[in-house]
Amino acid sequence: MNDLYIILTASLVSASCALLGCFLILRRMAMVGDAISHAVLPGIVIAFLLSGSRDSVTMLIGAGIIGMFTTFLIEFFHKKARLQTDASIGVTFTWLFAIGVVLISLFAGKVDLDQDCVLYGEIAYVPLDVIITQGGINIGPKALYVSGIILIVNLLFVSLAYRKLFLTTFDPYFATAIGISTTVWHYALMGAVSMTTVASFESVGAILVVALLIAPAATAYLLTDNFKTMLALACLMGVLSSITGYYLAVWLDGSIAGAIATMSGVHFALAMLLSPSHGMIYKKLKTHIH
Amino acid sequence: MNTALEIHDLTVAFDRKPVLWNIDLMIPQGKLVGIVGPNGAGKSTLIKAAMGILPLSSGYVKLYDQPLESVRERISYVPQRESVDWDFPASVMDVVLMGRYAKLGLFKRPRKADKDVAIDCLKKVGMEGFINRQISQLSGGQQQRTFLARALAQQADLYFMDEPFAGVDAATEKAIFTLLREMTNQGKTVIVVHHDLQSVSQYFDWVVMLNTRLVTSGPTSKTFTSENLEATYGGKLTLLTDVADLMRRENYPNREENVIKS
């Protein structure tokens, strides 16, 4: 049962991440997930200091606010200071993360928090944190429900706003010209990334979230030329990485999150070699034939 | 004569450096209009500002005597071909359907009627054989035709086009020109940023000559003269730029500035 809980949670998280990741890589903003997952540290600490509780809802709100603030800062440095997007991402998240580290060290005596517990959620512990109803019935792990809800929200968001997101990603000038606000949809997408990152890293760990935001989407990008297919394939690759990664971890008796991230990398490498349209082997063959 | 586009006292600046200064112009309906000027003259900026893509530092734009917001559905835009990533996972049909998005409600899907319009527009640009082709596999001319088809699919009355003839072969250029002429014959107004001075008098009814400031705007036969070309591109140009630089540094108001028109 525990195996199933872990695989299911990882699959739900990876599907959420994969959906958003497709938009992120096409917008050349793949590292935003990485930025958010680190930059929210001060948000978590401040939320804790203000409320005095380690209740995850408080943490989520604190982290969510800073997550949005991060995307705002990235955009601000990029637009106003004319900084390249990657440099702007780099400056923003290292700075916010550092503030978080300073805050933790300042209040270390009073705060039962450390970088490990906020940054590296451990997916192996998913089955331990269960929800027990008032009747005393164990209805399964909390992380499973959280990641399920997040996936539903993301699916609704992407399917309802599909064309707006597609157009503002492909051709922002044209979108603006026909009256679709690129700013609104940029922040809507960043809000979804922020929410997903924050809600997921508590249960599966930041590194896994970052890997899952990029690798499955990048793999899918190599496998298809159709955007809808890319979305579906990315989810599929995420789930595949979760399943194969889990069993790799069991076999090696190693870190589950590490193994899942490793498998998503392996899938990417395989796609790179074998993809029918972009694959290196196929391209080699084609040049030989001609 | 009815006005399609009216621009009054328009100034656009990036980082406080003016790219367009004090533009006043009027363009009548049903004309094929060329915007010409040297690199950095603000040609693309002018049409982006007119469409609300860039913020105005001063002045206003009216389209069909109304502000942009109330006539947006009647306005279409063909961006520069290089402004998008052609490796994007999309088909020709996906791109052309984008022209229908403004007509669709926020969450409605394109219907069969929208697809029919898209196919019809692809036929007009001679791309009906490429409906399901991936955009990454198109040649430059085909990319340009796809963008044109997308603009046509909007079924607008006023079209802004940013260098639709750039990097296309002679046959495509001729086909595009014929299409634009058909559109203006139907009373639509087409405003084109253009680079090739050779073809200006052959292509356009109306020409806008621009170099940060408006040099002149009027019917091609009267306006496209060697004096105006000189004023836009040559000799005096460097001097004027120097004056402009000096005035910006000194923060002079530029309203009484009429050097160019004289």
Interface residues (C-beta under 8 A of the other chain):
Chain A: L26 R82 L160 A161 R163 K164 F166 L167 T169 F170 D171 Y173 F174 T176 A177 I178 G179 I180 Y221 T224 D225 N226 F227 T229 M230
Chain B: D15 K48 M51 G52 I53 E69 R72 I75 S76 Y77 P79 S83 V84 D85 F88 P89 A90 S91 D94 V95 M98 Y101 A102 L104 L106 F107 Q134 S136 R150 Q154 F160
